[in-house]
Amino acid sequence: MGLGDLLVNAARAMEALDGFGSVGEPSAAREVEVEGVDRESLLVNWLNEILFLEQTYQLVCERFHIYEVNDYRLRVRPRRR
């Protein structure tokens, strides 16, 4: 399992625990970019960003198209089903 898979699975697990439903704006127009000083901070910042999108825009996604991922940066486009 690569870093991208880990980040996506962590976001899915967080959404499953919170019991959010798929509502809100279409995700096609939103690209998310997250940075961290290492893998651990990247994971924390990613989950915080997903939580922010859920609480602010009611954007809940099950799939993610990853454009770039490394130990310090993630660029992704969340997608609903």
GROMACS elastic network, one bead per residue, 0.5 to 0.9 nm:
[ bonds ]
;  ai    aj funct       b0    kb
    1     4     6  0.81356   500
    1     5     6  0.60400   500
    1     6     6  0.69091   500
    2     5     6  0.53161   500
    2     6     6  0.63874   500
    2     7     6  0.88723   500
    3     6     6  0.50266   500
    3     7     6  0.62707   500
    3     8     6  0.86922   500
    3    39     6  0.84079   500
    3    69     6  0.73531   500
    3    70     6  0.73789   500
    3    71     6  0.78439   500
    4     7     6  0.52231   500
    4     8     6  0.62306   500
    4     9     6  0.85751   500
    4    66     6  0.72516   500
    4    68     6  0.86691   500
    4    69     6  0.62311   500
    4    70     6  0.81633   500
    4    74     6  0.81868   500
    5     8     6  0.51837   500
    5     9     6  0.59997   500
    5    10     6  0.84572   500
    6     9     6  0.52342   500
    6    10     6  0.60916   500
    6    11     6  0.87045   500
    6    43     6  0.86743   500
    7    10     6  0.51668   500
    7    11     6  0.63566   500
    7    12     6  0.87761   500
    7    42     6  0.87853   500
    7    43     6  0.63772   500
    7    46     6  0.74292   500
    7    47     6  0.82510   500
    8    11     6  0.51990   500
    8    12     6  0.62888   500
    8    13     6  0.86569   500
    8    62     6  0.87427   500
    8    63     6  0.78214   500
    8    64     6  0.69149   500
    9    12     6  0.50266   500
    9    13     6  0.60502   500
    9    14     6  0.85711   500
   10    13     6  0.50993   500
   10    14     6  0.61916   500
   10    15     6  0.86788   500
   10    43     6  0.81821   500
   10    47     6  0.74703   500
   11    14     6  0.51877   500
   11    15     6  0.62866   500
   11    16     6  0.86543   500
   11    46     6  0.78981   500
   11    47     6  0.61051   500
   11    50     6  0.68774   500
   11    51     6  0.87574   500
   11    61     6  0.88240   500
   11    62     6  0.85515   500
   12    15     6  0.51707   500
   12    16     6  0.61339   500
   12    17     6  0.86918   500
   12    61     6  0.79235   500
   12    62     6  0.63919   500
   12    63     6  0.84247   500
   13    16     6  0.50407   500
   13    17     6  0.62261   500
   13    18     6  0.86998   500
   14    17     6  0.52287   500
   14    18     6  0.63467   500
   14    19     6  0.87247   500
   14    47     6  0.78067   500
   14    50     6  0.88839   500
   14    51     6  0.84619   500
   15    18     6  0.51780   500
   15    19     6  0.61635   500
   15    20     6  0.60473   500
   15    21     6  0.87124   500
   15    50     6  0.87125   500
   15    51     6  0.83855   500
   15    54     6  0.88067   500
   15    60     6  0.75013   500
   15    61     6  0.84042   500
   15    62     6  0.86448   500
   16    19     6  0.51650   500
   16    20     6  0.69920   500
   17    20     6  0.82132   500
   20    23     6  0.85636   500
   20    54     6  0.81560   500
   20    58     6  0.85901   500
   20    60     6  0.69823   500
   21    58     6  0.85654   500
   21    59     6  0.89570   500
   21    60     6  0.67601   500
   22    58     6  0.78462   500
   22    59     6  0.70356   500
   22    60     6  0.51813   500
   22    61     6  0.68680   500
   22    62     6  0.86581   500
   22    80     6  0.72917   500
   22    81     6  0.86417   500
   23    26     6  0.86643   500
   23    57     6  0.88938   500
   23    58     6  0.59390   500
   23    59     6  0.62772   500
   23    60     6  0.66265   500
   24    27     6  0.86282   500
   24    54     6  0.86569   500
   24    57     6  0.61352   500
   24    59     6  0.51623   500
   24    60     6  0.75660   500
   25    28     6  0.89178   500
   25    57     6  0.68854   500
   25    58     6  0.73175   500
   25    59     6  0.62829   500
   26    29     6  0.70623   500
   26    30     6  0.83145   500
   26    59     6  0.78092   500
   26    79     6  0.81183   500
   26    80     6  0.77442   500
   27    30     6  0.55286   500
   27    31     6  0.82469   500
   27    59     6  0.72266   500
   27    60     6  0.87208   500
   27    61     6  0.79704   500
   27    77     6  0.74918   500
   27    78     6  0.60335   500
   27    79     6  0.54725   500
   27    80     6  0.66979   500
   28    31     6  0.79629   500
   28    77     6  0.73272   500
   28    78     6  0.75736   500
   28    79     6  0.67189   500
   28    80     6  0.87549   500
   29    77     6  0.83526   500
   30    76     6  0.89140   500
   30    77     6  0.62853   500
   30    78     6  0.72894   500
   31    75     6  0.71042   500
   31    76     6  0.58195   500
   31    78     6  0.70753   500
   32    46     6  0.89745   500
   32    49     6  0.81125   500
   32    50     6  0.89847   500
   32    74     6  0.78621   500
   32    75     6  0.56981   500
   32    76     6  0.52761   500
   32    77     6  0.59700   500
   32    78     6  0.75713   500
   33    46     6  0.85407   500
   33    49     6  0.89501   500
   33    73     6  0.73416   500
   33    74     6  0.56246   500
   33    76     6  0.64888   500
   33    77     6  0.87548   500
   34    42     6  0.69052   500
   34    45     6  0.64951   500
   34    46     6  0.60157   500
   34    49     6  0.76730   500
   34    72     6  0.83556   500
   34    73     6  0.57623   500
   34    74     6  0.51839   500
   34    75     6  0.65665   500
   34    76     6  0.86960   500
   35    38     6  0.86280   500
   35    41     6  0.79939   500
   35    42     6  0.56751   500
   35    45     6  0.70791   500
   35    46     6  0.80414   500
   35    71     6  0.88346   500
   35    72     6  0.54929   500
   35    74     6  0.63576   500
   35    75     6  0.88176   500
   36    39     6  0.69245   500
   36    40     6  0.77474   500
   36    43     6  0.79425   500
   36    44     6  0.84170   500
   36    45     6  0.68747   500
   36    46     6  0.88968   500
   36    71     6  0.78553   500
   36    73     6  0.64171   500
   36    74     6  0.88915   500
   37    40     6  0.81300   500
   37    41     6  0.61197   500
   37    42     6  0.69760   500
   37    71     6  0.80328   500
   37    72     6  0.57359   500
   37    73     6  0.87236   500
   38    41     6  0.55066   500
   38    42     6  0.61197   500
   38    43     6  0.87389   500
   38    71     6  0.57392   500
   38    72     6  0.54558   500
   38    73     6  0.88813   500
   39    43     6  0.61910   500
   39    44     6  0.87311   500
   39    70     6  0.82537   500
   39    72     6  0.63191   500
   39    73     6  0.87702   500
   40    43     6  0.52021   500
   40    44     6  0.63908   500
   40    45     6  0.86793   500
   40    71     6  0.87181   500
   41    44     6  0.50243   500
   41    45     6  0.59839   500
   41    46     6  0.83772   500
   41    72     6  0.83314   500
   42    45     6  0.51410   500
   42    46     6  0.59716   500
   42    47     6  0.86192   500
   42    71     6  0.73549   500
   42    72     6  0.62088   500
   42    73     6  0.68940   500
   42    74     6  0.77654   500
   43    46     6  0.50764   500
   43    47     6  0.62368   500
   43    48     6  0.85705   500
   44    47     6  0.52868   500
   44    48     6  0.61544   500
   44    49     6  0.86324   500
   45    48     6  0.50193   500
   45    49     6  0.61238   500
   45    50     6  0.86837   500
   46    49     6  0.50983   500
   46    50     6  0.62711   500
   46    51     6  0.86248   500
   46    74     6  0.80342   500
   47    50     6  0.50681   500
   47    51     6  0.61165   500
   47    52     6  0.85204   500
   48    51     6  0.50643   500
   48    52     6  0.60880   500
   48    53     6  0.86832   500
   49    53     6  0.62187   500
   49    54     6  0.86201   500
   50    53     6  0.51725   500
   50    54     6  0.62343   500
   50    55     6  0.86831   500
   50    59     6  0.84453   500
   50    60     6  0.81984   500
   51    54     6  0.51010   500
   51    55     6  0.61319   500
   51    56     6  0.84104   500
   52    55     6  0.52285   500
   52    56     6  0.57818   500
   52    57     6  0.79625   500
   52    58     6  0.89765   500
   53    56     6  0.52642   500
   53    57     6  0.53643   500
   53    58     6  0.64783   500
   53    59     6  0.56059   500
   53    60     6  0.76897   500
   54    57     6  0.56767   500
   54    60     6  0.57750   500
   54    61     6  0.89628   500
   55    58     6  0.55983   500
   55    59     6  0.77852   500
   56    59     6  0.78942   500
   57    60     6  0.87088   500
   59    78     6  0.88024   500
   59    80     6  0.85215   500
   60    78     6  0.83519   500
   60    79     6  0.83665   500
   60    80     6  0.69549   500
   61    64     6  0.74534   500
   61    78     6  0.58850   500
   61    79     6  0.53801   500
   61    81     6  0.70358   500
   62    78     6  0.76834   500
   62    79     6  0.65631   500
   62    80     6  0.55930   500
   62    81     6  0.59567   500
   63    77     6  0.86835   500
   63    78     6  0.61212   500
   63    79     6  0.50746   500
   63    80     6  0.61250   500
   63    81     6  0.65064   500
   64    76     6  0.63887   500
   64    77     6  0.56572   500
   64    79     6  0.54976   500
   64    80     6  0.82952   500
   65    75     6  0.87145   500
   65    76     6  0.55152   500
   65    77     6  0.51384   500
   65    78     6  0.63941   500
   65    79     6  0.73143   500
   66    69     6  0.70632   500
   66    74     6  0.76070   500
   66    75     6  0.61228   500
   66    77     6  0.65121   500
   66    78     6  0.85429   500
   67    74     6  0.77398   500
   67    75     6  0.53760   500
   67    76     6  0.54826   500
   67    77     6  0.77052   500
   68    73     6  0.73068   500
   68    74     6  0.55643   500
   68    75     6  0.50006   500
   68    76     6  0.70082   500
   69    72     6  0.77287   500
   69    73     6  0.56646   500
   69    75     6  0.64898   500
   69    76     6  0.84001   500
   70    73     6  0.54807   500
   70    74     6  0.66663   500
   71    74     6  0.83534   500
